[in-house]
Amino acid sequence: MRIGLLGSTGVVGHAVAGLLTERRVEWARIDVRGAGEALAQFQVAVLATGGDLEATRTVATAALAAGVHVVDVDREVGHLDWLHRTGAERGRDTGAHAVGAAGVRFAMGDLLASLAAELVAQPRALHAAYTAGGRPNRLTPGERRAAVAALGRSGTALVDGRRVEEHPGEARRLAWFPRPVGPAHAAAVPGGEALTVPLHVPELTTIRTYESLSGWRAELLQARANLARTTRGRRLLARRLQAGRGTVGPATRSGQRWGCVAEVAAEGSLGRAWAYGYDPVGVTAAVATELALHLAAVVPVPGSGGARAPSQITDPGELLDTVAEVTDLRWSRTPVDLAQR
């Protein structure tokens, strides 16, 4: 088993490298300039450039064409859509699989959605919500690049069986996070679940992703989204993002709280699965590493490759249990009888 790693000097890539070394897995850095035939020495290419879409797409395209599985941690929804299309085009014949958004966002929502859907008959709607708290969050350089790349772009949602484009904040709901967070106001944001979850729960006709925000913050989110629709607005917001300060060292990471809840509704019942913890960078690295290790054992079969959701690579509950062994992640799920609420 040999795994290639793009972005090993970045925050997430460095964490992935550490986990692979701890697991005594042979890995090597991927050089974008040498991508191509050199990729054939790997079973899996883990892409952790954090918003450097040009480098990520160059390596992803070459890897899939060479029959090498791809695990990409980038969370930008437009890029995830590109990866799914490229996986279908480039990976089908070689048998290589492409798994995108392989971290807290949005693999966590995908995994929890699968677990929640098992609790209900005839699932019809998924609402996945995220929250962040604890010490003030600081973006990594890669997260800043990804945020800049996403400016002005709408998000994909599934509504009544149709894929629709929505800007942040256009839909709101109450998200039922577990304690210590509890129920919270949430606004719709671009999410990857509308792209990944239908691959394994095709019965769903509505899928939306949300961010826990107070009322005024939700209004600010929507105002920024409107500003980002103009060229001048995008430039202003990009400058503010790129000027962000602060480093994301171990101490800062350990104080960053995150949470995710997925609710899958059916007629008269609802399945709810949730997970929470600290250090989203560490959890993202652990999720990406586990997905890579499982894919490394999958021999590419020509004609059967393409885009895959995290939940299609391994059992979601087992993956979360494995991640919980190396992080402080906690997760659970429970059925809800709507008639009793």
C-alpha positions, 0 to 999 in steps of 0.5 A, a space after each residue: 500500500 502506498 498513498 500519495 499526498 498533495 499539500 503535505 505542508 499545509 495544516 490538514 495535509 500535515 495532519 494527514 501525513 502524521 496519521 499515515 506515519 503513525 499507522 506505518 503506511 508508506 506515503 510520499 509527497 505528490 509534485 504537481 509538476 511531476 503529476 502524470 505517469 508518476 501517480 501510477 505508483 500510488 493506490 490513492 492520491 489524497 488532495 489537501 491543498 486547501 483551496 488551490 483548485 488549479 493544483 488539485 484539479 490537475 492532480 485529480 484529473 491525472 490520477 483518475 486517468 491513471 486508475 488511482 483513487 482520489 480523496 479530496 478534502 476541499 469543501 468548496 461545493 462548486 469544486 465538489 460538483 466538478 470532481 463528481 463530473 470528472 470522476 464520472 468522465 475520467 474514472 469510469 473506464 479506469 475503475 478509479 473512485 473519486 471522493 470529495 469534501 472528505 472532512 468535517 464538511 461535508 463528509 460528516 453530514 453524508 455519514 450521519 445522513 446515512 445513519 439517520 436514514 436507516 432509522 426510518 421507512 421511506 425517507 423523503 427529506 434530509 436537513 443537515 446542519 453544522 455549528 462551530 463555537 468555543 474559542 474564536 475560530 480562525 481560518 487556515 490559509 487553505 480555508 481562506 483560499 476556499 472561501 475566496 473561491 466560493 464568493 458569489 457562487 450559489 449552493 446546490 440544494 435538492 427541493 421536491 426532486 429538483 436540483 436548485 441553486 440557492 444563495 446563502 441564507 435563503 432558507 431557515 429552520 430550527 436545528 436540533 443539536 444535542 447538548 451542550 449546544 441544543 436547538 439553534 436557529 440555522 440558515 441554509 448554506 451551500 453544502 455537499 450533501 445534495 451531491 453525495 447523499 443521493 448516491 446512497 439514499 436515492 429516495 430523498 427528494 429534499 436535501 438542504 445544508 444549514 449553518 447555526 447562526 443567530 438571527 442577525 448573523 443569518 441576515 448578515 450572511 445573506 447580505 454578504 451573499 448579495 454583495 458577493 454577486 457583484 464584481 466590486 463586492 467580491 473584490 472587497 470580500 476577498 480582500 477582507 478574507 485574504 487579510 485574515 490573521 492568526 495561526 491555527 496551531 495545536 492550541 487553537 485547534 483544540 479550542 475549536 468546537 464543531 457539531 453536525 446533526 442530520 435529520 431524515 424525515 419520513 411520514 410520521 417519523 424522523 431519524 436523527 444522527 449527530 456528532 460533535 467534538 473539537 479540532 475540526 482540522 484533526 477530525 478532517 485529517 482522520 476522516 480523509 485518512 480512513 477513507 484513503 486506507 479503505 480505498 487503497 484496498 479496492 482494486 480498480 475494475 475498469 468500467 466501474 469507477 466514478 464519483 463516490 460518497 463517503 458512505 459508499 466507501 465503508 460502513 459509516 458507523 464503523 468509520 466514525 468509531 475509528 475516527 473517535 479512537 484518534 480524536 474526541 469525536 462523539 456521535 449517536 443516533 435516535 429515532 423520533 416519533 413526530 406524533 409524540 412531539 
